[in-house]
């Protein structure tokens, strides 16, 4: 199932909130169970993020074809890769 524009907006708002914490992944996964969710370290992803929020880089995942791939096209997105960046010291 593809990612709806309203869902992407809700996900962006949740990640942009000042209290977005590591549990954001769990909360978003529960709220949008029909989407594919991947959590990883930002250093594991070489593609440019679709958006960046606080500690997280948001990548769109296209798993509609045989192989999953990062996409910058929200209309093709079927999931989210939430990559956590190291906290600045």
C-alpha positions in Angstrom: 0.0 0.0 0.0 1.4 3.4 -1.0 2.1 6.2 1.4 -0.7 8.9 1.3 0.2 12.6 1.3 -1.7 13.1 4.6 0.3 10.2 6.2 3.6 11.7 5.1 2.5 15.0 6.5 1.6 13.4 9.9 4.9 11.5 10.0 6.9 14.7 9.2 5.0 16.6 11.9 5.6 13.9 14.5 9.4 13.9 13.7 9.6 17.7 13.7 8.0 18.1 17.1 10.5 19.2 19.7 9.8 16.1 21.9 10.5 13.6 19.1 12.5 11.0 20.8 13.9 7.5 20.0 10.4 6.1 20.7 9.1 8.0 17.6 9.9 4.8 15.5 7.7 2.7 17.7 4.8 5.2 17.9 4.8 5.8 14.1 5.0 2.1 13.3 2.0 1.5 15.5 0.1 4.4 13.9 0.8 3.3 10.4 1.1 -0.5 10.4 0.3 -0.9 6.7 3.6 0.8 5.8 7.0 -0.9 5.8 9.2 0.5 8.5 13.0 0.2 8.8 15.1 1.7 11.5 18.9 2.0 11.2 21.8 4.2 11.9 22.2 7.2 9.5 25.7 6.0 8.6 24.1 2.9 7.1 22.3 4.9 4.4 24.2 6.6 1.6 21.3 8.2 -0.1 20.4 11.8 0.6 17.5 12.0 3.1 14.0 13.0 1.8 13.8 15.2 5.0 15.8 15.6 8.2 14.3 16.2 11.6 16.3 16.5 14.9 18.0 13.2 15.4 16.4 11.5 12.4 16.8 11.4 8.6 13.6 10.3 6.8 14.0 8.2 3.7 11.2 7.0 1.5 11.1 3.3 0.7 9.7 1.9 -2.6 9.1 -1.8 -2.2 6.5 -2.1 -4.9 8.9 -3.8 -7.3 10.9 -7.0 -6.8 13.7 -5.2 -4.9 13.2 -2.4 -2.3 14.9 0.9 -2.9 15.1 4.4 -1.5 13.0 6.9 -3.5 12.5 10.6 -3.4 9.1 10.2 -5.0 6.3 10.2 -2.3 3.9 8.7 -4.9 6.1 5.6 -5.1 6.8 5.2 -1.4 5.4 2.2 0.4 7.4 2.6 3.5 9.8 4.6 5.6 13.5 4.3 6.5 14.0 6.2 9.8 17.8 6.7 10.2 19.0 8.0 13.5 21.9 10.4 13.5 24.4 10.7 16.3 23.5 13.4 18.8 25.8 16.5 18.5 28.1 16.9 21.4 
